[in-house]
């Protein structure tokens, strides 16, 4: 960075990334500043600059000052990466120390204390703020936490056997102890005594919600397009695979169907692909914030499906990177879902949803996110101008849907339901008849149409 850029930064004053010190008075103070910068966004420490941004300059042996700065940095554990430069501004010597931001899974301390930058100030983290900091940096992970109250008797051996069979190891427990299996999968620990980790209970407990009630999923079908009147409500409970299957099946019960003609065969398919719903639920279960005590909620409306899960995006992920980058908030949970066959590829879930929505002539998924929650919305309205398979348009689908519920359809009824002229109705019904989807009964004015296989 050239001198002009440094002058611009000095004129802007102290910020979360800039600190001024007129002189090096305390090694401990410099260590806290470097620690705070590294734990936040990285930053620049200017020595020889007054609090108001005036250039004061430094006196004495600058080589000795640089050595003291390096010594101060060794007081930070682990020591962050820094660069030290000597500049001349307004004919006076100053020192600029650049402290680089810590890696995603690293944090720095001075004498065991975590310091961060909040605005232009240095703050010591205490109590719950330490937990939040470590969670945000993905250093403290739910799936690695232990549950001291849990016992081996709380596990369902049949669930473990089903998992092992899925992995092609159906005979494993006949030759290995249950504790050895749990330790080998790193879902139990011997420190200080044998203790189960949360992942073991999520996947293999007889009743996972006994330990983690917030892991159930709320399933709601609302009447219309607003969350006012509830038509159906269920709680999905159990291990993650059970949560995923129950939730996906609930949604698909309420997704409307459309009728497609392929030669002489009439096929009923959901407007919203089941695989889209399934992928969306899998993502919610895999990536939710399990420290957050709220539940995932799946809401089905007449025109859309909303899946809301607790916790914003993990550190390093942005809305623009969804589908292009995978950051695992819960790597152990992610691995077990992969073992069960739910995670086909790293970071492929969102991309698959985009692709399947487009192939189904639906709009792209919509994302709403905040610090506390993440929501995906899947709209079920077909793109305008869409033609169905074999050249049939939406009016043909209306006819097939009507005939499925009623035994007869007259040409006048077809014209009325689709708001078209009678000649157009006769022409379109004749086209549908030629495709083998329907048949005409009678030749007089009282003639009507039925399904071909009725």
Secondary structure as a PSIPRED ss2 file (coil, helix, strand):
# PSIPRED VFORMAT (PSIPRED V4.0)

   1 X C   1.000  0.000  0.000
   2 X C   1.000  0.000  0.000
   3 X H   0.000  1.000  0.000
   4 X H   0.000  1.000  0.000
   5 X H   0.000  1.000  0.000
   6 X H   0.000  1.000  0.000
   7 X H   0.000  1.000  0.000
   8 X H   0.000  1.000  0.000
   9 X H   0.000  1.000  0.000
  10 X H   0.000  1.000  0.000
  11 X H   0.000  1.000  0.000
  12 X H   0.000  1.000  0.000
  13 X C   1.000  0.000  0.000
  14 X C   1.000  0.000  0.000
  15 X E   0.000  0.000  1.000
  16 X C   1.000  0.000  0.000
  17 X C   1.000  0.000  0.000
  18 X E   0.000  0.000  1.000
  19 X E   0.000  0.000  1.000
  20 X E   0.000  0.000  1.000
  21 X E   0.000  0.000  1.000
  22 X C   1.000  0.000  0.000
  23 X C   1.000  0.000  0.000
  24 X C   1.000  0.000  0.000
  25 X C   1.000  0.000  0.000
  26 X C   1.000  0.000  0.000
  27 X H   0.000  1.000  0.000
  28 X H   0.000  1.000  0.000
  29 X H   0.000  1.000  0.000
  30 X H   0.000  1.000  0.000
  31 X H   0.000  1.000  0.000
  32 X H   0.000  1.000  0.000
  33 X H   0.000  1.000  0.000
  34 X H   0.000  1.000  0.000
  35 X H   0.000  1.000  0.000
  36 X H   0.000  1.000  0.000
  37 X H   0.000  1.000  0.000
  38 X H   0.000  1.000  0.000
  39 X H   0.000  1.000  0.000
  40 X C   1.000  0.000  0.000
  41 X C   1.000  0.000  0.000
  42 X C   1.000  0.000  0.000
  43 X E   0.000  0.000  1.000
  44 X E   0.000  0.000  1.000
  45 X E   0.000  0.000  1.000
  46 X E   0.000  0.000  1.000
  47 X E   0.000  0.000  1.000
  48 X C   1.000  0.000  0.000
  49 X E   0.000  0.000  1.000
  50 X C   1.000  0.000  0.000
  51 X C   1.000  0.000  0.000
  52 X C   1.000  0.000  0.000
  53 X C   1.000  0.000  0.000
  54 X C   1.000  0.000  0.000
  55 X E   0.000  0.000  1.000
  56 X C   1.000  0.000  0.000
  57 X C   1.000  0.000  0.000
  58 X C   1.000  0.000  0.000
  59 X C   1.000  0.000  0.000
  60 X C   1.000  0.000  0.000
  61 X C   1.000  0.000  0.000
  62 X H   0.000  1.000  0.000
  63 X H   0.000  1.000  0.000
  64 X H   0.000  1.000  0.000
  65 X H   0.000  1.000  0.000
  66 X H   0.000  1.000  0.000
  67 X H   0.000  1.000  0.000
  68 X H   0.000  1.000  0.000
  69 X H   0.000  1.000  0.000
  70 X H   0.000  1.000  0.000
  71 X H   0.000  1.000  0.000
  72 X H   0.000  1.000  0.000
  73 X H   0.000  1.000  0.000
  74 X H   0.000  1.000  0.000
  75 X C   1.000  0.000  0.000
  76 X E   0.000  0.000  1.000
  77 X E   0.000  0.000  1.000
  78 X C   1.000  0.000  0.000
  79 X C   1.000  0.000  0.000
  80 X C   1.000  0.000  0.000
  81 X C   1.000  0.000  0.000
  82 X E   0.000  0.000  1.000
  83 X E   0.000  0.000  1.000
  84 X E   0.000  0.000  1.000
  85 X E   0.000  0.000  1.000
  86 X E   0.000  0.000  1.000
  87 X E   0.000  0.000  1.000
  88 X E   0.000  0.000  1.000
  89 X E   0.000  0.000  1.000
  90 X C   1.000  0.000  0.000
  91 X C   1.000  0.000  0.000
  92 X E   0.000  0.000  1.000
  93 X E   0.000  0.000  1.000
  94 X E   0.000  0.000  1.000
  95 X E   0.000  0.000  1.000
  96 X E   0.000  0.000  1.000
  97 X E   0.000  0.000  1.000
  98 X E   0.000  0.000  1.000
  99 X E   0.000  0.000  1.000
 100 X C   1.000  0.000  0.000
 101 X C   1.000  0.000  0.000
 102 X C   1.000  0.000  0.000
 103 X C   1.000  0.000  0.000
 104 X C   1.000  0.000  0.000
 105 X C   1.000  0.000  0.000
 106 X C   1.000  0.000  0.000
 107 X C   1.000  0.000  0.000
 108 X C   1.000  0.000  0.000
 109 X E   0.000  0.000  1.000
 110 X E   0.000  0.000  1.000
 111 X C   1.000  0.000  0.000
 112 X C   1.000  0.000  0.000
 113 X E   0.000  0.000  1.000
 114 X C   1.000  0.000  0.000
 115 X E   0.000  0.000  1.000
 116 X E   0.000  0.000  1.000
 117 X E   0.000  0.000  1.000
 118 X E   0.000  0.000  1.000
 119 X C   1.000  0.000  0.000
 120 X C   1.000  0.000  0.000
 121 X E   0.000  0.000  1.000
 122 X E   0.000  0.000  1.000
 123 X E   0.000  0.000  1.000
 124 X E   0.000  0.000  1.000
 125 X C   1.000  0.000  0.000
 126 X C   1.000  0.000  0.000
 127 X C   1.000  0.000  0.000
 128 X H   0.000  1.000  0.000
 129 X H   0.000  1.000  0.000
 130 X H   0.000  1.000  0.000
 131 X H   0.000  1.000  0.000
 132 X H   0.000  1.000  0.000
 133 X H   0.000  1.000  0.000
 134 X H   0.000  1.000  0.000
 135 X H   0.000  1.000  0.000
 136 X H   0.000  1.000  0.000
 137 X C   1.000  0.000  0.000
 138 X C   1.000  0.000  0.000
 139 X C   1.000  0.000  0.000
 140 X C   1.000  0.000  0.000
 141 X C   1.000  0.000  0.000
 142 X H   0.000  1.000  0.000
 143 X H   0.000  1.000  0.000
 144 X H   0.000  1.000  0.000
 145 X C   1.000  0.000  0.000
 146 X E   0.000  0.000  1.000
 147 X C   1.000  0.000  0.000
 148 X C   1.000  0.000  0.000
 149 X C   1.000  0.000  0.000
 150 X C   1.000  0.000  0.000
 151 X C   1.000  0.000  0.000
 152 X H   0.000  1.000  0.000
 153 X H   0.000  1.000  0.000
 154 X H   0.000  1.000  0.000
 155 X E   0.000  0.000  1.000
 156 X C   1.000  0.000  0.000
 157 X H   0.000  1.000  0.000
 158 X H   0.000  1.000  0.000
 159 X H   0.000  1.000  0.000
 160 X H   0.000  1.000  0.000
 161 X H   0.000  1.000  0.000
 162 X H   0.000  1.000  0.000
 163 X H   0.000  1.000  0.000
 164 X H   0.000  1.000  0.000
 165 X H   0.000  1.000  0.000
 166 X H   0.000  1.000  0.000
 167 X C   1.000  0.000  0.000
 168 X C   1.000  0.000  0.000
 169 X C   1.000  0.000  0.000
 170 X C   1.000  0.000  0.000
 171 X C   1.000  0.000  0.000
 172 X H   0.000  1.000  0.000
 173 X H   0.000  1.000  0.000
 174 X H   0.000  1.000  0.000
 175 X H   0.000  1.000  0.000
 176 X C   1.000  0.000  0.000
 177 X C   1.000  0.000  0.000
 178 X H   0.000  1.000  0.000
 179 X H   0.000  1.000  0.000
 180 X H   0.000  1.000  0.000
 181 X H   0.000  1.000  0.000
 182 X H   0.000  1.000  0.000
 183 X H   0.000  1.000  0.000
 184 X H   0.000  1.000  0.000
 185 X C   1.000  0.000  0.000
 186 X C   1.000  0.000  0.000
 187 X C   1.000  0.000  0.000
 188 X E   0.000  0.000  1.000
 189 X E   0.000  0.000  1.000
 190 X C   1.000  0.000  0.000
 191 X C   1.000  0.000  0.000
 192 X C   1.000  0.000  0.000
 193 X C   1.000  0.000  0.000
 194 X C   1.000  0.000  0.000
 195 X E   0.000  0.000  1.000
 196 X E   0.000  0.000  1.000
 197 X E   0.000  0.000  1.000
 198 X H   0.000  1.000  0.000
 199 X H   0.000  1.000  0.000
 200 X H   0.000  1.000  0.000
 201 X H   0.000  1.000  0.000
 202 X H   0.000  1.000  0.000
 203 X H   0.000  1.000  0.000
 204 X H   0.000  1.000  0.000
 205 X E   0.000  0.000  1.000
 206 X C   1.000  0.000  0.000
 207 X C   1.000  0.000  0.000
 208 X H   0.000  1.000  0.000
 209 X H   0.000  1.000  0.000
 210 X H   0.000  1.000  0.000
 211 X H   0.000  1.000  0.000
 212 X C   1.000  0.000  0.000
 213 X H   0.000  1.000  0.000
 214 X H   0.000  1.000  0.000
 215 X H   0.000  1.000  0.000
 216 X C   1.000  0.000  0.000
 217 X E   0.000  0.000  1.000
 218 X E   0.000  0.000  1.000
 219 X E   0.000  0.000  1.000
 220 X E   0.000  0.000  1.000
 221 X E   0.000  0.000  1.000
 222 X E   0.000  0.000  1.000
 223 X C   1.000  0.000  0.000
 224 X C   1.000  0.000  0.000
 225 X C   1.000  0.000  0.000
 226 X C   1.000  0.000  0.000
 227 X C   1.000  0.000  0.000
 228 X C   1.000  0.000  0.000
 229 X C   1.000  0.000  0.000
 230 X E   0.000  0.000  1.000
 231 X E   0.000  0.000  1.000
 232 X E   0.000  0.000  1.000
 233 X E   0.000  0.000  1.000
 234 X E   0.000  0.000  1.000
 235 X E   0.000  0.000  1.000
 236 X E   0.000  0.000  1.000
 237 X C   1.000  0.000  0.000
 238 X C   1.000  0.000  0.000
 239 X C   1.000  0.000  0.000
 240 X H   0.000  1.000  0.000
 241 X H   0.000  1.000  0.000
 242 X H   0.000  1.000  0.000
 243 X H   0.000  1.000  0.000
 244 X H   0.000  1.000  0.000
 245 X H   0.000  1.000  0.000
 246 X H   0.000  1.000  0.000
 247 X H   0.000  1.000  0.000
 248 X H   0.000  1.000  0.000
 249 X H   0.000  1.000  0.000
 250 X H   0.000  1.000  0.000
 251 X H   0.000  1.000  0.000
 252 X H   0.000  1.000  0.000
 253 X H   0.000  1.000  0.000
 254 X H   0.000  1.000  0.000
 255 X C   1.000  0.000  0.000
 256 X C   1.000  0.000  0.000
 257 X E   0.000  0.000  1.000
 258 X E   0.000  0.000  1.000
 259 X E   0.000  0.000  1.000
 260 X E   0.000  0.000  1.000
 261 X E   0.000  0.000  1.000
 262 X E   0.000  0.000  1.000
 263 X C   1.000  0.000  0.000
 264 X C   1.000  0.000  0.000
 265 X E   0.000  0.000  1.000
 266 X E   0.000  0.000  1.000
 267 X E   0.000  0.000  1.000
 268 X E   0.000  0.000  1.000
 269 X E   0.000  0.000  1.000
 270 X E   0.000  0.000  1.000
 271 X C   1.000  0.000  0.000
 272 X C   1.000  0.000  0.000
 273 X C   1.000  0.000  0.000
 274 X H   0.000  1.000  0.000
 275 X H   0.000  1.000  0.000
 276 X H   0.000  1.000  0.000
 277 X H   0.000  1.000  0.000
 278 X H   0.000  1.000  0.000
 279 X H   0.000  1.000  0.000
 280 X H   0.000  1.000  0.000
 281 X H   0.000  1.000  0.000
 282 X H   0.000  1.000  0.000
 283 X H   0.000  1.000  0.000
 284 X H   0.000  1.000  0.000
 285 X H   0.000  1.000  0.000
 286 X H   0.000  1.000  0.000
 287 X H   0.000  1.000  0.000
 288 X C   1.000  0.000  0.000
 289 X C   1.000  0.000  0.000
 290 X C   1.000  0.000  0.000
 291 X C   1.000  0.000  0.000
 292 X C   1.000  0.000  0.000
 293 X C   1.000  0.000  0.000
 294 X C   1.000  0.000  0.000
 295 X C   1.000  0.000  0.000
 296 X E   0.000  0.000  1.000
 297 X E   0.000  0.000  1.000
 298 X E   0.000  0.000  1.000
 299 X E   0.000  0.000  1.000
 300 X E   0.000  0.000  1.000
 301 X C   1.000  0.000  0.000
 302 X C   1.000  0.000  0.000
 303 X C   1.000  0.000  0.000
 304 X E   0.000  0.000  1.000
 305 X E   0.000  0.000  1.000
 306 X E   0.000  0.000  1.000
 307 X E   0.000  0.000  1.000
 308 X E   0.000  0.000  1.000
 309 X E   0.000  0.000  1.000
 310 X E   0.000  0.000  1.000
 311 X C   1.000  0.000  0.000
 312 X C   1.000  0.000  0.000
 313 X C   1.000  0.000  0.000
 314 X C   1.000  0.000  0.000
 315 X C   1.000  0.000  0.000
 316 X C   1.000  0.000  0.000
 317 X C   1.000  0.000  0.000
 318 X C   1.000  0.000  0.000
 319 X H   0.000  1.000  0.000
 320 X H   0.000  1.000  0.000
 321 X H   0.000  1.000  0.000
 322 X E   0.000  0.000  1.000
 323 X C   1.000  0.000  0.000
 324 X C   1.000  0.000  0.000
 325 X E   0.000  0.000  1.000
 326 X C   1.000  0.000  0.000
 327 X C   1.000  0.000  0.000
 328 X C   1.000  0.000  0.000
 329 X C   1.000  0.000  0.000
 330 X C   1.000  0.000  0.000
 331 X H   0.000  1.000  0.000
 332 X H   0.000  1.000  0.000
 333 X H   0.000  1.000  0.000
 334 X H   0.000  1.000  0.000
 335 X H   0.000  1.000  0.000
 336 X H   0.000  1.000  0.000
 337 X H   0.000  1.000  0.000
 338 X H   0.000  1.000  0.000
 339 X H   0.000  1.000  0.000
 340 X C   1.000  0.000  0.000
 341 X C   1.000  0.000  0.000
 342 X C   1.000  0.000  0.000
 343 X C   1.000  0.000  0.000
 344 X C   1.000  0.000  0.000
 345 X C   1.000  0.000  0.000
 346 X C   1.000  0.000  0.000
 347 X C   1.000  0.000  0.000
 348 X H   0.000  1.000  0.000
 349 X H   0.000  1.000  0.000
 350 X H   0.000  1.000  0.000
 351 X H   0.000  1.000  0.000
 352 X H   0.000  1.000  0.000
 353 X H   0.000  1.000  0.000
 354 X H   0.000  1.000  0.000
 355 X H   0.000  1.000  0.000
 356 X H   0.000  1.000  0.000
 357 X H   0.000  1.000  0.000
 358 X H   0.000  1.000  0.000
 359 X H   0.000  1.000  0.000
 360 X C   1.000  0.000  0.000
 361 X C   1.000  0.000  0.000
 362 X E   0.000  0.000  1.000
 363 X C   1.000  0.000  0.000
 364 X C   1.000  0.000  0.000
 365 X C   1.000  0.000  0.000
 366 X E   0.000  0.000  1.000
 367 X E   0.000  0.000  1.000
 368 X E   0.000  0.000  1.000
 369 X E   0.000  0.000  1.000
 370 X C   1.000  0.000  0.000
 371 X C   1.000  0.000  0.000
 372 X C   1.000  0.000  0.000
 373 X E   0.000  0.000  1.000
 374 X E   0.000  0.000  1.000
 375 X E   0.000  0.000  1.000
 376 X E   0.000  0.000  1.000
 377 X E   0.000  0.000  1.000
 378 X E   0.000  0.000  1.000
 379 X E   0.000  0.000  1.000
 380 X C   1.000  0.000  0.000
 381 X C   1.000  0.000  0.000
 382 X E   0.000  0.000  1.000
 383 X C   1.000  0.000  0.000
 384 X C   1.000  0.000  0.000
 385 X C   1.000  0.000  0.000
 386 X C   1.000  0.000  0.000
 387 X C   1.000  0.000  0.000
 388 X C   1.000  0.000  0.000
 389 X H   0.000  1.000  0.000
 390 X H   0.000  1.000  0.000
 391 X H   0.000  1.000  0.000
 392 X C   1.000  0.000  0.000
 393 X C   1.000  0.000  0.000
 394 X H   0.000  1.000  0.000
 395 X H   0.000  1.000  0.000
 396 X H   0.000  1.000  0.000
 397 X H   0.000  1.000  0.000
 398 X H   0.000  1.000  0.000
 399 X H   0.000  1.000  0.000
 400 X H   0.000  1.000  0.000
 401 X H   0.000  1.000  0.000
 402 X H   0.000  1.000  0.000
 403 X H   0.000  1.000  0.000
 404 X H   0.000  1.000  0.000
 405 X H   0.000  1.000  0.000
 406 X C   1.000  0.000  0.000
 407 X C   1.000  0.000  0.000
 408 X C   1.000  0.000  0.000
 409 X E   0.000  0.000  1.000
 410 X C   1.000  0.000  0.000
 411 X H   0.000  1.000  0.000
 412 X H   0.000  1.000  0.000
 413 X H   0.000  1.000  0.000
 414 X H   0.000  1.000  0.000
 415 X H   0.000  1.000  0.000
 416 X H   0.000  1.000  0.000
 417 X H   0.000  1.000  0.000
 418 X H   0.000  1.000  0.000
 419 X C   1.000  0.000  0.000
 420 X C   1.000  0.000  0.000
 421 X C   1.000  0.000  0.000
 422 X H   0.000  1.000  0.000
 423 X H   0.000  1.000  0.000
 424 X H   0.000  1.000  0.000
 425 X H   0.000  1.000  0.000
 426 X H   0.000  1.000  0.000
 427 X H   0.000  1.000  0.000
 428 X H   0.000  1.000  0.000
 429 X H   0.000  1.000  0.000
 430 X H   0.000  1.000  0.000
 431 X H   0.000  1.000  0.000
 432 X H   0.000  1.000  0.000
 433 X H   0.000  1.000  0.000
 434 X H   0.000  1.000  0.000
 435 X C   1.000  0.000  0.000
 436 X C   1.000  0.000  0.000
 437 X C   1.000  0.000  0.000
 438 X E   0.000  0.000  1.000
 439 X E   0.000  0.000  1.000
 440 X E   0.000  0.000  1.000
 441 X E   0.000  0.000  1.000
 442 X C   1.000  0.000  0.000
 443 X C   1.000  0.000  0.000
 444 X C   1.000  0.000  0.000
 445 X C   1.000  0.000  0.000
 446 X C   1.000  0.000  0.000
 447 X C   1.000  0.000  0.000
 448 X E   0.000  0.000  1.000
 449 X E   0.000  0.000  1.000
 450 X E   0.000  0.000  1.000
 451 X E   0.000  0.000  1.000
 452 X C   1.000  0.000  0.000
 453 X C   1.000  0.000  0.000
 454 X C   1.000  0.000  0.000
